[in-house]
């Protein structure tokens, strides 16, 4: 999950099929991604094949697979690059900021989407969170996002990324982000960054010092 990916074109090579009349061939990663999401939204992810997208784009199947390894990758775009951007954003957070506050600020910034791209981003997320045939692929992509957050938490906690506390932070952060996105998809008037900020403020309670948390528990006995 995040803002619009940085779309890059693959190296030249491979013959393209003749373009369909009335539509110029789609010749960039971004063109194909937008076309694919438009077709998935209109006809359904399961009912839209790679060949359908290639035909609509005026390219060959071989050319399609130079842009995307699988049909599912059309929906996610260049998400690995986006995860790298999340890691960089996390690394830029002030060291003096509490861990969960820094995480909230970074994830809010990561998920800023230009107003002109809002509807396209909604269509993408409706597919990611709502298409049953995408669930397995989405779990793989979410795992990369979660690892980036767990790695950040591990550095702040001076622990290994596979230790329990960083893993809990990663899982909770992903859950908060997904919950905010689902709320956003249900309300066309909602602001995505405001929902993410609100969800992650709830998680900031996890950043209470152990002594304070123990004192609070003792006061309720």
C-alpha positions in Angstrom: 0.0 0.0 0.0 1.2 3.5 -0.7 1.2 6.3 -3.2 1.6 6.0 -6.9 4.6 3.8 -7.9 7.5 5.2 -10.0 6.7 3.5 -13.3 9.6 2.5 -15.5 9.7 1.1 -19.0 11.5 -2.2 -19.7 14.4 -2.4 -22.1 13.5 -2.4 -25.8 13.1 -5.6 -27.6 10.5 -8.1 -28.7 7.9 -7.5 -31.5 4.6 -6.0 -30.5 1.3 -7.0 -32.0 -0.4 -4.5 -34.3 -2.4 -1.9 -32.3 -6.1 -2.1 -32.2 -7.9 0.5 -34.4 -8.5 3.7 -32.6 -6.1 3.0 -29.7 -2.4 3.7 -29.8 -0.3 0.8 -28.4 0.4 1.0 -24.6 4.2 1.3 -24.5 5.0 2.0 -20.8 4.7 0.2 -17.6 2.3 2.9 -16.4 0.1 2.7 -19.5 -0.4 -1.1 -19.0 -1.0 -0.8 -15.3 -3.7 1.8 -15.7 -5.3 -0.1 -18.6 -5.3 -3.4 -16.7 -6.9 -1.8 -13.5 -9.5 -0.2 -15.7 -10.3 -3.5 -17.3 -10.3 -5.5 -14.0 -12.7 -2.9 -12.5 -15.0 -3.0 -15.5 -15.0 -6.8 -16.2 -13.7 -8.4 -13.1 -10.1 -9.6 -12.3 -10.8 -13.3 -12.8 -12.6 -12.7 -16.1 -9.9 -10.5 -17.6 -7.0 -12.4 -19.1 -3.4 -11.4 -20.0 -4.4 -11.8 -23.6 -7.4 -9.4 -23.1 -5.0 -6.8 -21.7 -2.4 -7.3 -24.4 -5.1 -7.1 -27.1 -6.5 -3.9 -25.7 -3.0 -2.4 -25.4 -2.1 -3.3 -28.9 0.9 -5.4 -27.8 1.8 -9.1 -27.8 1.6 -11.4 -24.8 5.4 -11.6 -24.9 5.7 -7.9 -24.7 3.2 -7.8 -21.8 5.4 -10.2 -19.8 8.4 -7.9 -20.3 6.5 -5.4 -18.2 4.8 -7.6 -15.6 5.8 -11.2 -14.5 2.1 -12.1 -13.8 -1.3 -10.7 -14.2 -1.5 -10.0 -10.5 1.5 -7.7 -10.7 -0.5 -5.3 -12.9 -2.6 -4.4 -9.9 0.4 -3.8 -7.6 2.6 -1.9 -10.0 6.2 -1.5 -8.9 5.5 -2.3 -5.3 9.0 -3.4 -4.4 10.2 0.1 -5.3 7.4 1.5 -3.1 8.6 -0.7 -0.1 12.1 0.7 -0.7 10.5 4.2 -0.5 8.8 3.3 2.8 12.1 2.1 4.2 13.8 5.4 3.2 10.9 7.4 4.8 11.2 5.4 8.0 15.0 6.0 8.1 14.4 9.7 7.8 12.3 10.0 10.9 13.9 11.9 13.8 15.7 9.6 16.2 14.2 11.4 19.2 10.6 10.7 18.0 9.0 7.8 19.9 9.0 4.6 17.7 5.2 4.5 17.1 5.0 8.2 16.5 7.8 8.0 13.9 6.0 5.0 12.4 2.7 6.9 12.2 4.3 10.0 10.5 6.2 7.8 8.0 3.2 5.7 7.0 1.0 8.8 6.6 3.6 10.4 4.4 4.1 7.1 2.4 0.3 7.0 1.7 -0.1 10.5 0.3 -1.8 10.3 -3.1 -2.2 13.3 -5.5 -5.8 14.4 -5.8 -5.7 13.6 -9.6 -4.8 9.9 -8.8 -7.3 9.3 -6.0 -9.9 7.4 -8.1 -7.3 5.3 -9.7 -5.8 4.5 -6.3 -9.3 3.6 -5.0 -9.8 1.2 -7.9 -6.4 -0.4 -7.2 -7.1 -0.9 -3.5 -10.6 -2.3 -4.2 -9.0 -5.0 -6.3 -6.2 -5.7 -3.8 -8.6 -5.9 -0.8 -11.6 -7.4 -2.6 -10.6 -9.7 -5.4 -10.5 -13.3 -4.1 -8.1 -14.4 -6.8 -5.6 -11.8 -5.7 -5.4 -12.8 -2.0 -2.4 -15.1 -2.2 -0.4 -12.6 -4.2 -1.5 -9.8 -1.9 -0.2 -11.8 1.1 3.3 -11.9 -0.5 3.2 -8.2 -1.2 1.9 -7.3 2.3 4.8 -9.5 3.8 7.3 -7.2 2.2 5.6 -4.1 3.6 5.4 -5.8 7.0 9.1 -6.7 7.0 10.1 -3.1 6.3 8.2 -2.0 9.4 9.5 -4.8 11.5 13.0 -3.9 10.4 12.5 -0.3 11.5 11.1 -1.4 14.9 14.0 -3.8 15.4 16.5 -1.0 14.9 14.7 1.2 17.3 14.4 -1.6 19.9 17.9 -2.9 19.4 16.5 -6.3 18.6 16.5 -8.7 15.7 13.8 -8.2 13.1 12.5 -11.7 13.8 12.1 -11.1 17.5 8.6 -10.9 18.9 8.3 -7.2 19.6 9.3 -6.0 16.1 7.1 -8.7 14.5 4.1 -7.5 16.6 4.8 -3.9 15.5 4.8 -5.0 11.9 1.6 -7.0 12.1 -0.2 -4.3 14.0 0.9 -1.6 11.6 -0.3 -3.6 8.6 -3.6 -4.2 10.3 -4.0 -0.6 11.1 -3.2 0.4 7.5 -5.6 -2.1 6.0 -8.4 -1.0 8.4 -7.9 2.6 7.4 -7.9 1.7 3.7 -11.1 -0.3 4.1 -12.8 2.6 5.8 -11.6 4.9 3.0 -13.0 2.6 0.4 -16.4 2.7 2.1 -16.6 6.5 2.3 -15.9 8.5 -0.8 -15.7 11.7 1.3 -13.1 10.4 3.7 -9.4 11.5 3.6 -7.0 8.6 3.4 -4.2 10.2 5.3 -6.5 11.3 8.1 -7.8 7.8 8.5 -4.3 6.4 8.6 -3.2 9.0 11.1 -6.2 8.2 13.3 -5.5 4.4 13.1 -1.8 4.8 13.9 -2.5 7.1 16.8 -4.3 4.2 18.4 -1.2 2.1 18.0 0.9 4.8 19.7 -0.4 3.4 23.0 2.0 0.4 22.3 4.9 2.8 22.8 4.2 3.5 26.5 7.2 2.9 28.7 6.9 -0.5 30.5 7.1 1.2 33.9 4.2 3.6 33.1 2.2 0.7 31.8 2.8 -1.3 34.9 1.9 1.6 37.1 -1.4 2.1 35.2 -2.2 -1.5 35.6 -1.4 -1.4 39.3 -3.7 1.6 39.8 -6.7 -0.4 38.5 -6.3 -3.3 41.0 
